[in-house]
Amino acid sequence: MLYIIGLGLNSRGISKEGMLALQSCKKVYVEGYTVDFPYDIETELKLSKNLEVLGRSKVESNFLIKEAKSRKIALLVYGSPLFATTHMSLIQDANEQGVRTKVIYSASIFDAIAETGLQLYKFGKIASMPAWNGSYEPDSFIDLVKENRSIKAHSLILVDIGLHFKKALVQLEMAAQKKGVDLGKLIVCSRLGSEDGKVFYNNTEILRKKDIRAPFCFIIPSDLHFLEKDVIDSFE
């Protein structure tokens, strides 16, 4: 049996159902490659079991499925467990091999960004920003921003683990300039759902001076309803 359990956005975000499931598991793993945790998971969760952090190669291999054939195990995922597509692939592979799975949900960043005042139904496709390395400078996230703007939709850009804010902001500016996109004022959400969660709204020159901690994401607003504008203006 394989449980895939969402941790929510802070150390108390896991559901009671999730905690009860963990009590029956012989081994508990943590998916550690999609987000920079805003807290020490082993200390804060206070589990009696040792946690093992897994990288992408282990999660996307047959490692978990093989173990789940003989005993109950759990994979803990920050936020909501199926927000990353690789976790859905894990479930499909498990089902094909006759391994039972159960998903236990919790809050995701897509729940928390409603705190910005932007209406969730007005968001378009979600983009991801990988870290640039040497000549490797993928900028397709800006193409999605352009596509979303064409239908007057807001854009959520998720940022790769380990990518610090100032470097991510430079990447965003460079990609936008290359693609002819005027960023204007943008929103940065930092650690939403946690005690020190913050929302910032301003131009890139002002944002560059802020102390913005991971995990964070960018939101590029499109056309604003007056109620949306009233709320986001309060974050300047």
Secondary structure, DSSP 8 states (H G I E B T S, - for coil): -EEEEE-BTSTT-S-HHHHHHHHT-SEEEEE-SS---SS-HHHHH--SS-EEEE-HHHHTTTHHHHHHTTS-EEEEESB-TTSSHHHHHHHHHHHHTT--EEEE----HHHHGGGGS--GGGB---EEE---BTTB---HHHHHHHHHHHTT-BEEEEE-TT--HHHHHHHHHHHHHHHT----SEEEEESTTSTT-EEEEE-HHHHTTS---SSEEEEE--S--HHHHHHHHTT-
